[in-house]
């Protein structure tokens, strides 16, 4: 009979760990270790985790407001050579469905976004083998010249690493040029799970976990505001989830005092519909609503130096996301006027401007429209209650 090392490890851990003591330390904003986070995941009750995370939220974000946003996810290109096993969006170079978005399409989509009350574009795409720094620099300059008021929340560490590799220059040089060209903030895209065992299996063509973190370090040194993410519930271990959180926390601790660094953290479960991970390896999203709430609460507990925690209604739905507002989340994300990447893997949920505000009120909070840097915005006059789908 084989030894169950996970059970043995937990039994040994219980000899010197105590749930109540760990939760009290969390309430004191102490950094819990990876092992302590794993212990709480397995041993603490959901209600205990939610209570502590909610208390931390009330200290870090003391108002009864839950923020939300109006923005649009526009894809620069769907051409990608990274071959991620969880992505249905990409097309290989030369594919008949491949594209690079032209400026007239950007203009149409930006003008629609402004009409719908939006103030930001989330610009992301694939690892196109022919699109280097000049392409993105020129694109950002043109978009800013046409729409100077629109914020560009653009690319992500894997794309920065890809461009740096194409150009043979450093992450810092790429980021400096993009910031000068109009980049306002850097999303936390492409983190998935930062452990390279996982990345070799699901996203081998992307930068490794440490390079992802190094790109964020460089961004923070340049005072570029960023966010961080975690896509979980596929092939990672629980230990690797908490390793991911500890690494993010360490990078945040290194940022310059005046920089925002990671302004928000967004965890979401893997979406499996039609993906290679499901079709070939039989990996399914089996994250329950309870497990998502636990991970959301533990994110607040493990990341006391990241102020904003966002519930991913797109992937878990309205009811679970509402419960997360009582378990450490203070942000409901965006209505996402357009979103094509996660939706291509089966994320079915949608919100309009009125719908997202009503969901927040139903949960007992006051909805507050925000910008990317969590600045409060007034609701636009004649707010159009519409989501565009393509």
C-alpha positions in Angstrom: 0.0 0.0 0.0 1.4 3.4 -1.0 1.9 6.4 1.3 -0.4 9.3 0.7 2.2 12.1 1.1 -0.4 14.9 1.0 -2.3 13.5 4.0 1.0 12.8 5.8 2.2 16.3 5.1 -1.0 17.8 6.5 -0.9 15.6 9.6 2.7 16.7 10.2 1.7 20.4 9.6 -1.2 20.2 12.0 1.3 19.4 14.8 2.7 22.9 14.6 0.0 24.9 12.7 -3.3 26.1 14.2 -6.1 27.5 12.1 -7.1 30.2 14.6 -3.5 31.3 15.1 -2.9 31.6 11.4 -6.1 33.6 10.8 -5.3 35.9 13.6 -1.9 36.5 12.1 -3.6 37.2 8.8 -5.8 39.8 10.5 -2.6 41.5 11.6 -1.5 41.7 8.0 1.3 39.3 8.5 2.7 37.4 5.5 1.7 33.8 5.7 4.0 31.3 4.1 3.1 29.0 1.2 2.8 26.1 3.6 0.5 28.0 5.9 -1.7 29.0 3.0 -2.0 25.4 1.9 -2.8 24.4 5.4 -5.7 26.9 5.6 -7.0 25.8 2.2 -7.3 22.3 3.4 -8.2 22.9 7.1 -10.1 26.2 7.5 -13.9 26.5 7.0 -15.1 28.6 4.2 -17.0 30.9 6.6 -13.8 31.4 8.6 -11.8 32.4 5.5 -14.6 34.6 4.2 -14.9 36.4 7.6 -11.1 37.1 7.8 -10.9 38.2 4.2 -13.9 40.5 4.6 -12.4 42.1 7.7 -9.1 42.7 5.8 -11.1 44.2 2.9 -12.9 46.6 5.3 -9.6 47.8 6.5 -8.0 48.2 3.1 -11.1 49.5 1.3 -13.2 50.9 4.1 -16.2 52.2 2.2 -19.3 50.1 1.3 -18.6 50.7 -2.4 -17.9 48.0 -4.9 -16.2 49.3 -8.0 -16.9 48.3 -11.6 -15.7 49.5 -15.0 -16.8 50.1 -18.6 -14.1 49.0 -21.0 -13.6 46.9 -24.1 -11.3 44.1 -24.9 -9.9 44.6 -28.4 -7.5 42.1 -29.9 -4.6 43.4 -31.8 -4.1 40.1 -33.6 -5.2 36.5 -33.2 -2.0 35.2 -34.7 0.1 33.4 -32.1 2.9 30.9 -32.0 2.7 30.2 -28.2 0.3 27.3 -28.7 -1.3 27.4 -25.2 -3.3 24.3 -24.6 -6.2 26.2 -23.0 -6.7 28.8 -25.8 -9.3 28.5 -28.6 -8.8 32.0 -29.7 -5.4 31.9 -31.5 -4.7 31.1 -35.2 -1.3 30.1 -36.5 0.5 32.4 -39.0 -1.0 32.1 -42.5 -4.3 30.6 -41.3 -7.3 31.8 -43.3 -9.0 33.2 -40.2 -5.9 35.1 -39.0 -6.0 38.9 -38.8 -4.2 42.0 -37.6 -6.7 44.7 -36.5 -6.6 47.8 -38.8 -7.0 51.4 -37.7 -10.5 51.8 -39.1 -11.7 48.9 -37.0 -10.0 50.5 -33.9 -11.7 53.8 -34.6 -15.1 52.1 -35.0 -14.7 50.1 -31.8 -13.3 53.0 -29.8 -16.1 55.4 -30.8 -18.7 52.7 -29.9 -16.9 52.3 -26.5 -17.0 56.1 -25.8 -20.7 56.2 -26.7 -21.3 53.4 -24.2 -19.5 55.3 -21.5 -16.2 53.5 -21.6 -12.9 55.1 -21.1 -10.4 52.2 -21.7 -9.2 49.7 -24.2 -7.8 46.4 -23.0 -5.5 45.7 -26.0 -4.2 42.1 -26.2 -3.4 39.6 -28.9 -1.1 36.8 -29.7 2.7 36.3 -30.1 2.8 37.3 -33.7 6.2 36.5 -35.1 6.4 39.6 -37.3 5.0 42.3 -35.0 7.8 44.0 -33.1 8.3 47.1 -31.0 7.8 49.6 -33.9 4.3 48.1 -34.6 3.0 48.5 -31.1 4.7 51.9 -30.6 3.2 53.3 -33.7 -0.2 51.8 -32.9 -0.3 53.3 -29.4 0.9 56.7 -30.7 -1.9 56.8 -33.4 -4.6 55.7 -31.0 -3.6 58.3 -28.5 -3.4 61.0 -31.2 -7.0 60.2 -32.2 -8.4 59.5 -28.7 -6.1 61.1 -26.1 -8.7 60.6 -23.3 -8.9 56.8 -23.8 -6.7 54.7 -21.5 -4.6 51.9 -23.0 -4.4 48.9 -20.7 -2.3 47.0 -23.1 -0.4 43.8 -23.8 1.0 41.8 -20.8 4.2 40.3 -19.6 4.3 37.4 -22.2 3.9 39.9 -25.1 6.5 42.2 -23.6 8.9 39.3 -23.3 8.1 38.2 -26.9 8.7 41.7 -28.3 12.0 42.0 -26.3 13.1 38.6 -27.8 12.2 39.7 -31.3 14.2 42.9 -30.9 17.1 41.6 -28.9 16.6 44.2 -26.2 15.6 44.3 -22.5 12.1 44.3 -21.0 12.9 47.8 -19.6 13.7 49.2 -23.1 10.5 47.8 -24.5 8.4 49.2 -21.7 10.1 52.6 -21.8 9.2 52.9 -25.5 5.7 51.7 -25.0 5.1 54.1 -22.1 6.4 57.0 -24.1 4.1 55.9 -26.9 0.9 56.0 -24.8 0.8 52.8 -22.7 -1.1 53.7 -19.5 -1.0 50.4 -17.6 0.1 46.8 -18.0 -2.4 43.9 -17.5 -1.5 40.8 -15.6 -2.2 38.6 -18.6 -0.5 35.3 -19.2 0.3 34.5 -15.6 -1.8 31.3 -15.5 0.2 29.5 -12.8 3.8 30.8 -12.6 5.4 27.5 -11.7 7.4 26.3 -14.8 6.3 22.7 -14.4 2.8 23.8 -15.2 3.8 26.3 -17.9 5.8 23.6 -19.8 2.6 21.6 -20.0 0.0 24.2 -20.8 1.8 27.3 -22.3 5.3 26.2 -23.3 5.6 28.9 -25.9 5.2 31.7 -23.4 7.8 33.2 -21.1 8.6 31.3 -18.0 7.2 32.3 -14.6 10.3 34.1 -13.4 10.5 36.1 -16.6 6.8 37.1 -16.2 7.7 38.3 -12.7 10.8 40.1 -14.0 8.7 42.0 -16.6 6.5 43.2 -13.8 9.5 44.2 -11.7 10.7 46.3 -14.7 7.3 47.9 -15.1 7.1 48.8 -11.5 10.5 50.5 -11.6 9.2 52.6 -14.5 6.1 53.5 -12.4 3.8 51.6 -14.8 0.7 50.4 -12.9 0.0 46.7 -13.3 -2.4 44.0 -12.2 -1.9 40.3 -11.5 -3.9 37.2 -12.2 -4.1 33.5 -11.6 -5.9 31.0 -13.8 -6.3 27.8 -11.7 -8.2 24.5 -11.7 -6.4 22.6 -14.4 -3.1 20.7 -13.8 -1.6 22.7 -11.0 -1.2 21.4 -7.4 -2.6 23.4 -4.5 1.0 24.0 -3.4 1.7 25.6 -6.8 -1.3 27.9 -6.4 0.1 29.3 -3.1 3.7 29.5 -4.5 2.2 31.7 -7.2 0.6 34.0 -4.6 3.8 34.2 -2.6 5.8 35.2 -5.7 3.4 37.9 -6.5 3.5 39.3 -3.0 7.3 39.3 -3.1 7.4 41.3 -6.3 4.9 43.8 -4.9 7.1 44.2 -1.8 10.0 45.2 -4.1 8.2 48.0 -5.9 9.3 51.7 -5.4 7.4 53.4 -2.6 5.7 55.8 -5.0 4.6 53.2 -7.5 1.2 51.4 -7.5 2.8 48.1 -8.6 0.1 45.5 -8.7 -3.1 47.6 -8.2 -5.4 44.6 -8.4 -5.4 40.8 -8.3 -7.9 38.7 -10.3 -8.2 34.9 -9.9 -10.4 32.9 -12.2 -11.0 29.2 -12.9 -9.8 27.6 -16.1 -12.5 27.5 -18.8 -12.3 24.2 -20.6 -14.9 24.1 -23.4 -13.2 22.8 -26.6 -9.6 23.3 -25.4 -6.8 21.0 -26.1 -6.4 20.4 -22.4 -9.9 18.9 -22.3 -10.0 17.2 -25.7 -6.6 15.5 -25.5 -5.8 15.2 -21.8 -9.3 15.1 -20.4 -8.6 18.1 -18.0 -11.9 19.7 -17.0 -12.8 22.7 -14.9 -14.0 21.1 -11.7 -13.7 24.2 -9.5 -16.9 24.5 -7.5 -18.4 27.8 -6.4 -17.3 27.0 -2.8 -13.7 26.4 -3.9 -13.7 29.7 -5.9 -14.9 31.6 -2.9 -12.2 30.0 -0.7 -9.4 30.8 -3.2 -10.7 34.4 -3.5 -10.7 34.8 0.3 -7.3 33.2 0.5 -6.0 35.6 -2.2 -7.0 38.5 0.1 -5.3 36.8 3.1 -2.1 35.8 1.2 -1.8 39.2 -0.6 -2.1 41.9 2.1 0.0 44.3 0.1 -2.3 44.2 -2.9 -5.3 46.5 -2.2 -7.9 45.5 -4.8 -9.2 41.9 -5.3 -11.6 41.3 -8.2 -14.3 38.7 -8.4 -14.4 37.1 -11.9 -18.1 37.1 -12.7 -17.3 36.3 -16.3 -16.1 32.8 -15.4 -18.1 32.0 -12.2 -21.4 33.8 -12.7 -23.4 36.4 -10.8 -24.3 34.5 -7.6 -20.8 33.2 -6.8 -19.3 36.6 -7.6 -21.8 38.3 -5.3 -20.8 36.0 -2.4 -17.2 36.9 -3.1 -18.0 40.5 -2.2 -18.5 39.1 1.4 -15.3 37.1 1.2 -12.7 39.7 0.4 -13.5 41.1 -3.1 -14.1 44.8 -3.5 -14.3 45.0 -7.3 -16.7 43.5 -9.8 -14.5 44.1 -12.9 -15.8 45.4 -16.2 -19.0 44.8 -18.1 -16.5 44.1 -21.0 -18.4 45.6 -23.9 -16.5 43.0 -26.0 -14.4 40.0 -24.9 -13.3 37.2 -27.2 -10.5 35.2 -25.6 -12.0 33.7 -22.4 -15.4 33.5 -24.0 -13.9 31.3 -26.7 -13.2 28.7 -24.0 -16.8 28.7 -22.8 -17.2 31.6 -20.3 -21.0 32.2 -20.8 -21.8 35.1 -18.5 -22.6 38.7 -19.5 -23.5 42.0 -17.7 -24.9 45.3 -18.9 -24.1 48.5 -17.1 -27.5 48.4 -15.3 -27.1 44.7 -14.6 -23.7 44.9 -13.0 -24.9 47.7 -10.7 -28.0 45.8 -9.7 -26.0 42.7 -8.9 -23.8 44.8 -6.6 -26.8 46.4 -4.9 -28.4 42.9 -4.4 -25.2 41.9 -2.6 -25.6 44.8 -0.2 -23.1 47.2 -1.6 -23.1 50.5 -3.4 -21.9 50.3 -7.0 -19.1 52.8 -8.0 -17.9 53.3 -11.5 -14.1 53.5 -11.7 -11.2 54.0 -14.1 -8.3 51.6 -14.5 -6.4 53.1 -11.6 -9.4 52.7 -9.3 -10.2 56.4 -9.6 -13.9 57.1 -9.1 -15.9 58.2 -12.2 -19.2 59.8 -12.5 -21.8 57.8 -14.3 -22.0 59.1 -17.9 -25.2 60.9 -18.9 -27.6 58.8 -21.0 -25.6 55.6 -20.1 -26.5 53.0 -22.8 -27.4 49.6 -21.3 -25.8 47.4 -23.9 -23.1 44.8 -24.4 -21.7 44.2 -27.9 -20.9 40.7 -28.9 -19.0 39.5 -32.0 
